[in-house]
């Protein structure tokens, strides 16, 4: 079935041309909002997609109309054959993007330059080393900071992701905005989201409104609203005369599902039509059986819920803490 633009369109008319592929459930950090302290129970190796399975299944999606692929994890760059997978996916007619914790980025500088991979998101939830160690339960602060600097010095524009949690890093909000003063970065403030094992409770989250109020109270009229793209998850802003920008991803208080174009493939080959959908389609098993994947993919897309996997209202999402989430964030890839 050759690139029929409407194929990945759901019952609400949303065309899904952006695939997020989790390359692994392994990570060299233990961020408390993403996975339990002792990590998660990893599956047998055979249950995970091999390199050629990642590439073949990705090609199926590209043939169905996917235009952008983002590699996530766990930490995608800890996968031993990550560089080979990146090389093969970069040869497809897509924009290849990556979300990483930045620890191993320096090892990929030359490859990313050569392949012109510029859509790079790096997680950095704090600018304070002690706090970094507390949030991630590892001490790679300097490594992440120096790799961010390395990439900026090599002309990359970076997006920096920070999950804002009250009593953890909400006191750094203005420091994060100041970090954009002289750097080509977009600091993205993510509302804390519910997943298996992260002891989520919205009372710990910082909302779009609270973030905007705090920033406006400091910068007043210097805060400029920027034009957001059609499928953007983030609402973007800029402080006048600052080099960088900041943006807010508000899945909890201001969901952006109307223009959702995202689908997810987990490291164990399950298709999730929404970040919050607890139902999945086992593409890997079908692929290994030599079955056609198109029908399974279309079925998943057609069964996609309008908002947050069916959590339509704010009270629905507040009730999320009572839901038996199948996966922790580390095994979805955000
Ligand atoms: S919550 Fe689901 S439907 Fe909404 S934007 Fe995220 S992935 Fe799309």
Boltz pocket constraint, residues with backbone or C-beta under 6 A from the ligand:
constraints:
  - pocket:
      binder: B
      contacts: [[A, 251], [A, 255], [A, 256], [A, 257], [A, 260], [A, 261], [A, 262], [A, 273], [A, 274], [A, 275], [A, 276], [A, 305], [A, 306], [A, 307], [A, 308], [A, 309]]
      max_distance: 6.0
